[in-house]
Amino acid sequence: MISNYQILKNELEEKGVVDVEAALLYLFAIEHELDISKIKISKADILRIGVSDNITEEVQLRYQEYRDLFKGLKPGAEGDKQAVIRNLIRFIKSEKYTFDEILQYTKEYIDSKFGELKYIRQADYFLYKVINGTKTSTLKEFINNSTVGFSNTKII
């Protein structure tokens, strides 16, 4: 009896995937919304398997735009690179905001502080931070309390 694993492996080989094990790991990570940033798979193999996670790809290409909003505000404000990537992906998928909407709300939040930057969270914690066992999001709180409405967001 052939297992599902073997069937999938055979299909990947038929598509010409070079690193089948990496492709299997990549597919598993996407299916379970895990971090794919450390999986060593070629772009050619990603194209061959025909699956891409557009949100993850966009975040991996653009995360520095988000971090740059915090640059120079205070020491360490840009946050941890991997945590920023992970938290951006999680926020976009769970809260259903686009990357551009996150940038816009983050700019609005920073501008609302009128130079009082002492209490601004670092970039990764602004998206999500666990406090006393509870996951909180300063960005989500800001959006929910915002009087600003962007035409392409769910808050008008």
C-alpha positions in Angstrom: 0.0 0.0 0.0 1.4 3.4 -1.0 1.1 6.1 1.7 -0.1 9.7 1.1 3.5 10.8 1.7 4.8 8.6 -1.1 2.0 9.8 -3.5 2.8 13.4 -2.8 6.5 12.8 -3.1 6.0 11.1 -6.5 3.8 14.0 -7.7 6.6 16.5 -6.7 9.2 14.4 -8.5 7.0 14.3 -11.6 6.7 18.1 -11.5 10.5 18.3 -11.6 11.0 19.5 -8.1 14.7 19.2 -7.3 14.6 19.2 -3.5 11.6 17.1 -2.7 12.1 17.0 1.1 12.3 20.8 1.2 9.2 21.1 -0.9 7.3 18.7 1.4 8.4 20.7 4.4 7.4 24.0 2.6 3.9 22.6 1.9 3.5 21.4 5.4 4.5 24.8 6.8 2.1 26.6 4.6 -0.7 24.2 5.4 -0.2 24.8 9.1 0.6 28.5 8.9 4.2 28.0 10.2 7.2 30.2 9.6 8.7 29.3 6.1 11.5 31.8 6.2 14.1 29.3 7.3 13.1 26.6 4.8 15.8 26.4 2.2 13.9 25.9 -1.0 14.6 27.4 -4.4 12.2 29.8 -6.0 12.2 27.5 -9.0 10.9 24.6 -6.8 8.3 26.9 -5.3 7.1 27.7 -8.8 7.2 24.0 -9.8 5.0 22.9 -6.9 2.5 25.7 -7.9 1.8 26.8 -4.4 2.7 30.1 -2.9 1.6 32.0 0.2 1.1 35.5 -1.1 0.9 37.0 2.4 4.2 35.4 3.5 5.9 36.4 0.3 4.7 40.0 0.5 5.8 40.3 4.2 9.2 38.7 3.4 9.7 41.3 0.6 8.4 44.3 2.5 8.9 43.8 6.3 11.7 46.4 6.3 9.2 49.1 5.2 7.3 48.4 8.5 10.5 48.3 10.6 11.7 51.6 9.1 8.6 53.4 10.5 10.1 52.7 14.0 13.7 53.5 13.0 15.3 56.2 15.1 12.3 56.6 17.4 14.2 55.1 20.3 16.9 52.4 20.8 15.7 49.0 19.7 12.4 50.3 18.3 12.7 48.4 15.0 12.3 45.1 16.9 13.6 41.7 16.1 13.5 41.0 12.4 12.2 37.4 12.6 9.6 38.4 15.2 8.4 41.3 13.0 8.0 38.9 10.0 6.2 36.3 12.1 3.9 38.8 13.8 3.1 40.7 10.5 2.1 37.4 8.8 0.0 36.4 11.8 -1.7 39.8 12.1 -2.5 40.0 8.3 -3.9 36.4 8.4 -5.9 36.7 11.6 -7.1 40.3 11.5 -7.6 40.5 7.7 -5.8 43.8 7.1 -3.4 44.3 4.2 0.2 45.2 4.6 -0.4 48.7 3.3 -3.2 49.2 5.8 -0.9 48.1 8.6 1.7 50.7 7.4 -1.0 53.4 7.2 -2.3 52.7 10.7 1.2 52.4 12.2 2.1 55.8 10.7 -1.1 57.3 12.2 -0.3 55.7 15.6 3.3 57.1 15.6 2.0 60.6 14.4 -0.6 60.5 17.2 2.1 60.4 19.8 3.2 64.0 19.0 6.8 63.3 19.8 6.0 61.4 23.1 7.9 58.4 22.0 9.0 57.1 25.4 6.0 54.6 25.6 5.9 53.5 21.9 6.3 49.7 21.7 9.0 48.3 19.5 7.8 47.1 16.1 7.4 43.4 16.8 5.5 44.0 20.1 3.3 46.7 18.5 1.8 43.9 16.5 1.6 41.2 19.2 3.0 40.9 22.8 2.1 38.3 25.4 1.5 40.0 28.8 0.6 37.8 31.8 -0.2 34.9 29.4 -2.6 37.0 27.3 -1.8 38.0 23.7 -2.3 41.7 23.2 -2.0 43.9 20.1 -1.4 47.6 20.4 -2.1 47.9 16.7 -5.4 46.2 16.9 -6.4 48.4 19.9 -5.4 51.5 18.0 -7.4 50.4 14.9 -10.5 49.6 17.0 -10.3 53.0 18.7 -9.3 54.9 15.6 -11.4 57.7 14.2 -9.4 57.5 11.0 -11.1 55.5 8.2 -9.2 54.4 5.2 -11.3 53.7 2.1 -10.0 50.1 1.7 -10.2 48.9 5.3 -13.0 47.4 7.2 -13.1 50.5 9.4 -14.8 53.5 7.8 
